[in-house]
């Protein structure tokens, strides 16, 4: 595992959105997992007698050895044998605590209590992504060893590869093992396909959406749909589609949507933020090297003439 505060530029894979692979323009901490994500991650400890010990990330001493500044007392942290307790009686049950539940409890902000882990700045960021990688590895490991429980006995692609071996050039032993990710695993193909089917059902039943917004809701809604965009260029943001009970007419657009530059004499800080981050350009004759320039003109058709009212076409 390699920790880096920059997402390196690389060639965009076929079919992927180019914006996901652009270089980050803000200081962030990211984790790059090399190899099989379900392989156990470990650290090596060199003792005073020069003997080397390997400590798995599932050992109770891993967190203290990896982050001695945070866990300076060497206390035990997450391991596989932590039992869930009854909140009323305090008695231990049979179910075990998952790493996701443990670290969610560890990072929780509580009233009148000081969670010192949240005060370690960049080291805290590194700790978060490291533990997130542990959580994802544990979830994938559970899926690998519980395929029968997840009803993934239908290995469609594997079966098709063997049946379609007409020329006899394919050795079934070289295909490997197929592990089916359930739709509950966020980001898996079945999870994305489930969202697509939901979206198509909305459009088929309610028609085209009325609003494509990022923050506010208006009036009584019939249904809504959203997607989180995890671009590595700042904070993630949501794209939301909304179907309203009362359709929006063209003359009502300006009552809902307004784009104004704040008054610098009233709020200089907000004026600086808007003019720096929310205005396109400068491009065209003012800046021919702008990223939006293509064949001598802006791909977004800027600059555009000023208008007080929104104009809609057919």
N, C-alpha and C positions, 0 to 999 in steps of 0.2 A: 504494500500500500504506500502510495506517495501522496503527501499533502502539498497543495500548491495554492497560491493566492491568485493565480492567473489561469484562465482557460486558454490553452494554446490554440492558435489558428491551425486548422487542418482542412483537408479536402472534404467537402460536403458529400455524404453518402447519397446514392441515387434514391430519389423519392422523398428525401428529408427536406424540411424547411430550412432555407439558408440562414435565417436569423438565429436559429438555435446554436449554430456553430461559429458565430462571430466572436471575436475576441472581447472579453469583458472590459468595460470601460470604468469599472469601479473596483475598489479594493475588497475582495471577498476571499473567503476560505472555502476551498472545494476539496473533495476526496476523489481520488482516481483508484479504482480497484482493478488490479492487474490479475488476469487469469480467471478461473471459475469463481463466481461470486459466492458459491456455497462452500468453497474450501475454507477450512479453519484458518483464521488469521492469528498470528502469534508474534511475540517479541522474544528476543534472545537476551538472556542475562548472563554476563561474565562474572563469575565469582572471584574472590581474592586469590584462590588457588588456581585460577585460569581455567577452571572447568566451566562449560557453557550449559545452561539450562534453558529449555523452551517453555514459555508460559503462554497457554492458549488464551484467547480473548474471552473465553467462557469461564476461566478460573476466577475465583473471588479476589485474587490479589492483582489481577491485570490492571485495573483502573489506577490503583495506588502506584504500581511500578511504572506505568506509562505516563502518569500525571502526578509526579511527586510534589509539585508546587500546590496543587489543589488538595490532594489527599495526603497532607504532610504527616499525619499521624499513622499512616499505613493501615487504615481501617479497611475491612472487607467491604466489597461492593457486590455487584450482581454476579450470581452464579445460578446453575440450573436447578438447585435443590431448595430454592426459597418457596415456602408454602404460603398460599393465600389464607388470610385470617378472617374470621367472622367479625365484622365491625361492632357487633353488639356484645358478643361474649369474649372476643379475643382469642378464641380457640382456633388452632390450625386445622385446615381442611385437607382434602386429598388433592385438589388442583394446585398446580404450580404457577408461580408468577412469571409471565413472559417478560422478555427484555424490554419490549415496547411499553408495557405497563409500569415496569420498574423505573425506567428513565423518564417517563412522563411524570411519575410521582416525584422523582428526584429534582426535576427542573421546575416544578410547580411554584407559582408565586402565591404566598400565603400572607394573610393579614397579620400584622404584629409579630412576624417572624422574619428573620434575616437569612435568606438563602445565599450564602457566601459564594456558591458556584457561579452565580450570575454576575459576579463582580470581576471576573478574570479577563474581560475584554477579548483580545484575539485568541488567547489560550482557551477561553470558554467556547469560542466559535469552532476551534479545532476539536475540542471535546465533543461538541454536538454532532459534527459530521462523522467523527469516529464512531460514536455510539449509534448513530443512524445506520452506518454501514453494518454494525453488529446486528441491529434489529432486522435489516433487510436480509442479511445472511441467514439469520435464524428462521425467518419466515420462509425463505426459499428452501432451506434444509428440511423444514417440516413438510413442505409441499412435495419434495423429492421422495420422502419416505412414507407418504400417506396418499399415494396416487389412487389406491383402491377406494379409500374413503371419499375422495373427491370425485368419484365416478368418471375417471379419465381412462377407462379401459379401451375406449375407442381411439386407437392410435391411427387416425385417418391417413396422415402423410406417410407414416412408416409403412402401413399396409399397402398403400398405393405404390410406394417405391419398390417393394418386394414383388407385388403382382405385376407391375409394369416393366419388370426386368425381362424384356423379350429377347434381347441379344445375348443374355447370359453373362454380360460383362460386369454386373454388379454383384459384389460379394455381400450377403446380408450381414456378415460379421463386421464389415467396415462401415455400416450405417450408423452405429452407435445407439444409445438409448434416448428415447423421446420422453420428455417430461412435460406434461400439459399444465399450464398455469390456469387456475380458475378465474372466473370473471371477477371475483372479489379482490384479486391482486391488482392494485392500482397500476395502470400503465401497461398491463399485459394485452396481447392482441384480442383476447376474448372480452376483456374489460372495455377496450375501445370500441369493439364491435357492438357491445351492448348499448353504449352511449349513442352510437350511430343509429341503431334501430329505434331507440327512444326519440331521437331527433326527427327521423323520417316519419314516425308515427304522429308527432305533433304537427308537422307540416302537412301531412296527408289529411289530418282531421280538421285542423284550424286554418290551414292556408299559410300564406307568407307571414312572417313576424312583423310587428309594427315598430318595435324599437330595437336598436342595437346600441347598448349603453354599457358603462362601466361602473356606475355608482348608484343612481337613484331609480326608484320605482314610481310610476304615475298611475293613479286611479286603480280601478278594480281589474285585476289580471285574470286571464283565463288559464294560462300556463306560462312557464318560463323554463329556460335552458341556459346553462352556463358552462364555460370551459376555462380552466386555469392555464395560462401560458407561462411555462417555466423557462423563459429565455435567460441565458447566463450573461445578462447585461444589466443587472440591477434587480430591483424587487419584482417578484412575480405579480401578475395582474390578471383580472378576470374579464372575459368577454361574455356578455349576457344578451340573450334574445328573449323578448317579451311579447306575448300575444295579449292585447287589451280587449276588454269587453266592448268598449266604445272605440271604434277605429279612429285614428288620427287623420284629419283632413289637412290638405296642403296649407290652408290659411291659418292653421293652428300651430304650425311648426315653430314660428318665432315666439310663441307664448311658452314653449317648452324648452327650446334650445337657444342659448345665448352665448356668444363668444365675445368677451370684452377684455381689454387690457386694464388691469387695476390702476387706480390713480396713484402715482408715486408720492404725491404729497400726503396721502392718507395712509398708505401701507407700502413703504419703500421695499421691504423684504419680499412681499408677495409680488410686487411689480418685477423685481429682479428675477424671481423664480420663473414667472410666466414668460418673460421675454427671453430667458435663457433656454428653457426646456420645452416650451409649448408653442413656439412659433417656428415655422419651417424656414430654412435658409439661414443666411442669404445665399442665393444661388444665381444662376443665369449670368448676366454680364457683370454682376457684383462679385461673383466667386465661381469661376469656371472649374475649379478643382473640387467642388462640393460632391459628396458621394451620390447625390441624386442626378447628377449630370450624365447624359447619355446622348452621343451624337450632337453635342453642342446645345442641348436643351434639357430642361428639367423633366424627369420622368413623371412627376406629379403635377405637371402643367403650371408651375409657379414661375413668376409672380402672377397673381390673379387680380382682376379689377375689384375695387372696393364696392360693396353693395350693402344697403341697410336691411334689405328683406331677402329672405330665402326664396330662390327660384327653383321650381321643380319642372322637369320635362314630362313627356307623355309616359 
